[in-house]
Amino acid sequence: MSTTRVRQHINTARERVYRLLVDADAVAAWLVPDGMTSHVHAFEPRPGGEIRISLTYEAPDPVGKTTAHTDTFHGRFVEVVPDERVAFTAEFETDNPAIQGEMKMTFALADATGGTDVELLHEGLPDGVSAEANEAGTRMSLQKLARLAEAT
């Protein structure tokens, strides 16, 4: 198991960024790497609330972790602190033991000059998930979050 940590500066207030972390429609737009689409099945941003999301490759070649072209994960919100932090567990829905296991994703928000710094700590990546690929996908998602937050 490994851990990734990615930071992104966003030129807007923490309150605006936080709202985009706890809005299912917004999450569907930004918590998805390039080349994939997102479907939010369940999203209850409160401690103990359910989360379930599917990410599907747009191109026919990439292989998904759950089905031929889809990565689906489910979990529970662990911590929801307005304007400061959102954390949830996530586990891929798969029979592949190399990518099974509970992960934890924690979004931390901090005031910064001209806006907000967002840090995503992704703990417990299964051995079958490349830390480099996870970091690259996370970076893409946080850049989308920044564009969305700064546009509105």
N, C-alpha and C positions, 0 to 999 in steps of 0.2 A: 504494500500500500504506500501511496505517496501523497504529497500535498503540493498544491499550487497556490500562488498568491499573485494577484494582478491588481494594479492600481490605475485609476483613471481620474483625471481632473475634469470637472464639469462646470461650465460657466453659468451657474444658476444657484439659487439658494437650496439648502438642505431639504427644506420642506417640500419643494418641487420634486427633487430627486426621490425622496421617500414616497411621495404619492405614486410615482411610477413603479416603485418596487412592490406596492401592495394593490395594484390595479390589474386585474386579470387581462383585460384587453391590451393594456400597455405591455405587460409581460409577454404576451403572445407576439408583440411587434419587436421587442428588443432582446429577449432571452432566447435567441436563436442564431447560430452561426450562419455566415453567408453560405448560400447554396442549399439551404434547408428551409422548410416551412414549419410553423408551430401550431399545435392545437392544444388548448388548455381544457382538460376534461374536468378538473376539480381545482379550486383555488380558494381556500378559506384562511386568510392571513391573520390568524390569532393563535396563541399557543395551543397546540393540540389539533389545530385545523389541518385538513387534508390538502395535499397538493398532488396533482397527477398531470403530466405534460408529455405529449408525443412530438418528437422532432423528426421530420421526414425529408430525406434527400430529394432534391429536385431532379438530379441526373439519375439515370438508371444504373450506373456502375457501382457507386459506393454501397457497401453492405452495412445494414443496420444491426444494432445490438439485440433488438427485440424481434423484428421480422425482417424480411428481405431488404427493406429500405428505410426502416423506422427504428428510432431509439425512443422507448417509452420508459419514464421513470415515475415513481410514486414515493410519497413520504409524508411527513408531518412538519408543521411549523413548530419550532422549538422556542424561538424568541422573536417578539415583535415589539420594538421600542420606538415609538413615534419619533421621526426625524433623526434617529441615531443608528438603529441596527435592525436587520431582519435576518433570521437564521432558520434553515429547514434541513431536514434529513432527506436523502434521496437514494433510491435503489432502483437499478435497471430491472425491468421485467424481462428476465432471460433465464434460460436453462444452462447457459454457459458459465461454469464455475469460475473462469478466469475474470469475468466482469461482474460477478455477484458480490454483494456486500453493501452495507449501509455507508453512505458518504454524508458529509455535512457541508453545507454551503452557508457562509456567513458574509453578509454585506454590511460593512461598517461605513458610516458617513461622518465626515469631519469638516468643519469650517476651514476654508483655505482662502488665500488672497484671490479675490475675483470670483469666488464660488464655493464649490464643494469637492473634496477629495473622496472618492469611493474606493474601498478596498474589498475585493472578493477573495476570501480564504476558502479554498476547496480542500477539505480534509478527507482522508480515507479513500482516495482513488483506488479502485481495484487494480491488481497487478496487470490485468489485460487491457487497461486503458492507458494510453500513452500520456504521460504528464505533459509532453511537448504539445501534442494535439489538443489536450484539454486547455492548456494555457493559451494556445492560439485561438481556439473557439471562444474562450472567456474574453479575450481581448476584443474580438469582433463584437461580441454581445455588449460589452461595456461601451464600446465606441458607438453602437446603435443607441444605447441608453443616453449617452451624451448628446447625440444629435437630436433625439426626441425631446429631451429636457430643455435643450437650448432653443428649440424651435417654437416652444409654446410659452 
